[in-house]
Amino acid sequence: MGVNLLPQATETDLKKVDSGVRGFMGLIVWVGVMIVIFVVLTFMKGFETGTVEEMQSQKVTILNQIDGLGQVQDDYYTLAYKTAVLDVIRTQQYRPSIVGTYIDSKIDPRANINMYSFTAAGELIVQLEAPSYLIAVRIWNSLLEDKAIITQLNLNSFSEDLQTGTVSFQLKGFLNLSELYAQNGQ
């Protein structure tokens, strides 16, 4: 038989070894968790950096598009201005022509024409001054007689001068130039 000269491990010694192994395993788990957290944080930082760079790229693209619209916007306002000028020119070109003759023929000497104008779209505005309400209504009615030339003629404003007894009024409607020219041979 052989003699065992090694001392036998006691319960206390086994607990110490078991506690040391547990501590070492806890340290390894803690280091592993820290490595995982570090990797996740690094990944998130990279993702956020990529997102920020993409948004800055989109911002630059949108700013370039806005700068490009500057010329389009200027062109739009230039075109709108030219259209307004042409509208006024067309109105002024027609004013001494057959339109004035037509309106004068409907009003006769019963009233004074203070102003009349119309747009290229055909909107007509006539400001008149008549000696009484009755004459003003008759003028309005005479302008409404031929519905093919002037349509939707409405009373826009109406006032009386108490000192002179004259009535000022404004009529607003639509003028059909092609029908006017067709009926008057032009």
C-alpha positions as CSV (number, residue, x, y, z in Angstrom):
1,M,0.0,0.0,0.0
2,G,1.1,3.5,-0.6
3,V,1.2,6.3,1.7
4,N,-0.4,9.6,0.6
5,L,1.7,12.4,1.8
6,L,-0.3,15.2,0.3
7,P,-2.6,16.9,2.7
8,Q,-6.2,16.5,2.2
9,A,-8.3,19.5,1.1
10,T,-10.7,20.7,3.7
11,E,-14.0,22.2,3.3
12,T,-12.6,25.7,3.8
13,D,-10.0,25.2,1.2
14,L,-12.6,24.0,-1.3
15,K,-14.7,27.1,-0.6
16,K,-11.7,29.4,-1.2
17,V,-11.0,27.8,-4.5
18,D,-14.6,27.8,-5.5
19,S,-14.9,31.5,-4.5
20,G,-11.7,32.3,-6.6
21,V,-13.1,30.5,-9.6
22,R,-16.4,32.3,-9.3
23,G,-14.6,35.7,-9.0
24,F,-12.5,34.9,-12.1
25,M,-15.6,33.9,-14.0
26,G,-17.4,37.1,-12.9
27,L,-14.4,39.1,-14.0
28,I,-14.5,37.4,-17.5
29,V,-18.2,38.0,-17.8
30,W,-17.8,41.6,-16.7
31,V,-15.0,42.2,-19.3
32,G,-17.2,40.5,-22.0
33,V,-20.2,42.7,-21.2
34,M,-17.9,45.8,-21.4
35,I,-16.6,44.7,-24.7
36,V,-20.1,44.1,-26.0
37,I,-21.1,47.6,-24.8
38,F,-18.0,49.1,-26.4
39,V,-18.8,47.4,-29.7
40,V,-22.5,48.5,-29.6
41,L,-21.5,52.1,-28.8
42,T,-18.9,52.2,-31.5
43,F,-21.5,50.8,-34.0
44,M,-24.1,53.4,-32.9
45,K,-21.5,56.3,-33.2
46,G,-20.6,55.1,-36.7
47,F,-24.3,54.9,-37.7
48,E,-25.0,58.4,-36.3
49,T,-22.0,59.8,-38.1
50,G,-23.2,58.2,-41.4
51,T,-26.7,59.7,-40.8
52,V,-25.3,63.1,-40.0
53,E,-23.2,63.0,-43.2
54,E,-26.2,61.9,-45.3
55,M,-28.4,64.7,-43.8
56,Q,-25.6,67.3,-44.6
57,S,-25.5,66.0,-48.1
58,Q,-29.3,66.3,-48.5
59,K,-29.0,69.8,-47.0
60,V,-26.4,70.8,-49.6
61,T,-28.6,69.3,-52.4
62,I,-31.7,71.2,-51.2
63,L,-29.8,74.5,-50.9
64,N,-28.5,74.0,-54.4
65,Q,-32.0,73.4,-55.7
66,I,-33.2,76.5,-53.9
67,D,-30.4,78.5,-55.5
68,G,-31.4,77.1,-58.8
69,L,-35.0,78.3,-58.2
70,G,-33.8,81.8,-57.8
71,Q,-33.6,82.2,-61.6
72,V,-36.9,80.5,-62.1
73,Q,-38.5,82.8,-59.6
74,D,-37.0,85.9,-61.2
75,D,-38.2,84.6,-64.6
76,Y,-41.7,84.1,-63.2
77,Y,-41.9,87.7,-61.8
78,T,-40.5,89.1,-65.1
79,L,-43.1,87.2,-67.0
80,A,-45.9,88.3,-64.7
81,Y,-44.7,91.9,-65.0
82,K,-44.6,91.6,-68.8
83,T,-48.1,90.1,-68.8
84,A,-49.4,93.0,-66.7
85,V,-47.8,95.5,-69.0
86,L,-49.2,93.8,-72.1
87,D,-52.6,93.7,-70.5
88,V,-52.5,97.5,-69.9
89,I,-51.2,98.1,-73.5
90,R,-54.0,96.0,-75.0
91,T,-56.5,97.9,-72.9
92,Q,-55.1,101.2,-74.0
93,Q,-55.0,100.1,-77.6
94,Y,-58.7,99.2,-77.6
95,R,-59.9,102.2,-75.6
96,P,-60.2,104.8,-78.4
97,S,-61.5,102.2,-80.8
98,I,-64.9,100.6,-81.2
99,V,-65.3,99.8,-77.5
100,G,-65.4,103.5,-76.7
101,T,-67.8,104.2,-79.6
102,Y,-70.1,101.3,-78.4
103,I,-70.2,102.6,-74.8
104,D,-70.8,106.2,-75.9
105,S,-73.7,105.1,-78.2
106,K,-75.3,103.3,-75.3
107,I,-74.9,106.3,-72.9
108,D,-75.6,109.2,-75.2
109,P,-75.5,112.6,-73.6
110,R,-77.5,111.4,-70.6
111,A,-74.3,111.0,-68.5
112,N,-70.6,111.7,-68.3
113,I,-68.1,108.9,-68.5
114,N,-65.5,109.4,-65.8
115,M,-63.5,106.3,-66.7
116,Y,-63.9,103.0,-68.5
117,S,-61.4,100.2,-68.8
118,F,-61.2,96.6,-69.6
119,T,-58.6,93.8,-69.3
120,A,-57.4,91.4,-71.9
121,A,-59.6,88.8,-70.1
122,G,-62.6,90.9,-71.0
123,E,-63.4,92.4,-67.5
124,L,-65.1,95.8,-68.1
125,I,-65.3,98.6,-65.6
126,V,-67.3,101.8,-66.4
127,Q,-67.5,104.8,-64.0
128,L,-70.3,107.2,-64.8
129,E,-71.9,110.4,-63.5
130,A,-75.7,110.9,-64.2
131,P,-78.0,113.7,-63.2
132,S,-80.4,111.4,-61.3
133,Y,-81.1,107.9,-60.1
134,L,-83.6,107.3,-62.9
135,I,-81.1,108.1,-65.6
136,A,-78.5,106.0,-64.0
137,V,-80.8,103.0,-64.0
138,R,-81.8,103.6,-67.6
139,I,-78.1,103.7,-68.6
140,W,-77.5,100.5,-66.8
141,N,-80.4,98.9,-68.6
142,S,-79.3,100.1,-72.0
143,L,-75.9,98.6,-71.4
144,L,-77.6,95.3,-70.5
145,E,-79.8,95.2,-73.6
146,D,-77.3,93.3,-75.8
147,K,-76.3,90.3,-73.7
148,A,-74.0,89.0,-76.3
149,I,-71.6,91.9,-75.9
150,I,-71.7,92.8,-72.2
151,T,-72.6,90.1,-69.7
152,Q,-72.9,90.0,-65.9
153,L,-72.9,93.8,-65.7
154,N,-73.4,94.5,-62.0
155,L,-73.5,97.7,-60.0
156,N,-70.2,97.9,-58.2
157,S,-70.6,101.3,-56.4
158,F,-73.2,104.0,-56.1
159,S,-73.2,107.4,-54.5
160,E,-75.0,110.8,-54.6
161,D,-73.5,114.2,-54.4
162,L,-76.0,116.1,-52.1
163,Q,-74.8,119.5,-53.3
164,T,-75.3,119.0,-57.0
165,G,-77.7,116.1,-57.0
166,T,-75.6,114.1,-59.4
167,V,-75.3,110.3,-59.0
168,S,-71.9,108.6,-59.4
169,F,-71.9,104.9,-60.1
170,Q,-69.6,102.2,-61.3
171,L,-70.6,99.2,-63.4
172,K,-68.6,96.0,-63.6
173,G,-69.1,93.2,-66.1
174,F,-67.5,91.2,-68.9
175,L,-67.0,92.4,-72.5
176,N,-67.1,90.0,-75.5
177,L,-64.8,91.8,-78.0
178,S,-65.2,89.2,-80.8
179,E,-69.0,89.6,-80.7
180,L,-68.6,93.4,-80.5
181,Y,-66.4,93.4,-83.6
182,A,-68.7,91.0,-85.4
183,Q,-71.7,93.1,-84.9
184,N,-70.0,96.4,-85.8
185,G,-68.2,95.1,-88.9
186,Q,-64.6,95.2,-87.7
